[in-house]
Amino acid sequence: MNVLISLIVYLVIFGLIWWLVSLLPLPAPVAQIVRVLFIILLILMVLSVFGIIPGGYLPKLNL
């Protein structure tokens, strides 16, 4: 249950950051690179929350 809460919190924060970055007036090639980097970060975040890869770069949530 704690893993699910952590994942939800991370996804909400990630969504807010994605929304704020999407508001920036970036040229098309830069926006495409940023979108790909965000998708890679999302995959890494989900895998590290479930313990598939080590997620030392994510802070531990004590709820």
C-alpha positions in Angstrom: 0.0 0.0 0.0 2.9 2.4 0.8 4.3 1.7 -2.7 1.1 2.7 -4.3 0.8 5.9 -2.3 4.4 6.8 -3.2 3.8 6.1 -6.9 0.7 8.4 -6.8 2.6 11.2 -5.2 5.5 10.9 -7.6 3.1 10.9 -10.6 1.2 14.0 -9.4 4.5 15.9 -8.9 5.7 14.6 -12.3 2.5 15.7 -13.9 2.8 19.2 -12.4 6.3 19.6 -13.6 5.4 18.3 -17.1 2.5 20.8 -17.2 4.8 23.7 -16.2 7.4 22.8 -18.8 4.7 22.5 -21.5 3.8 26.1 -20.8 7.3 27.2 -21.9 7.6 28.5 -25.5 10.1 26.0 -26.7 11.0 25.5 -30.4 9.7 22.3 -31.9 13.0 20.2 -31.9 13.7 21.2 -28.3 10.2 20.4 -27.2 10.5 16.9 -28.8 13.7 16.2 -26.9 12.2 17.4 -23.7 9.1 15.2 -24.3 11.3 12.1 -24.9 13.4 12.9 -21.7 10.2 13.2 -19.6 8.9 9.8 -20.9 12.2 8.2 -20.1 12.1 9.7 -16.6 8.6 8.5 -16.1 9.5 4.9 -17.0 12.6 5.1 -14.7 10.4 6.5 -11.9 7.8 3.7 -12.1 10.4 1.0 -12.3 12.3 2.4 -9.3 9.1 2.7 -7.2 8.4 -1.0 -7.7 12.0 -1.9 -7.0 12.9 -3.3 -10.4 15.8 -0.9 -10.7 17.5 0.9 -7.8 16.0 4.3 -7.2 18.6 6.0 -5.1 17.9 9.3 -6.9 14.3 9.4 -5.7 13.7 10.6 -2.2 12.0 8.2 0.2 8.5 9.2 1.2 7.5 8.6 4.8 3.8 8.9 4.9 
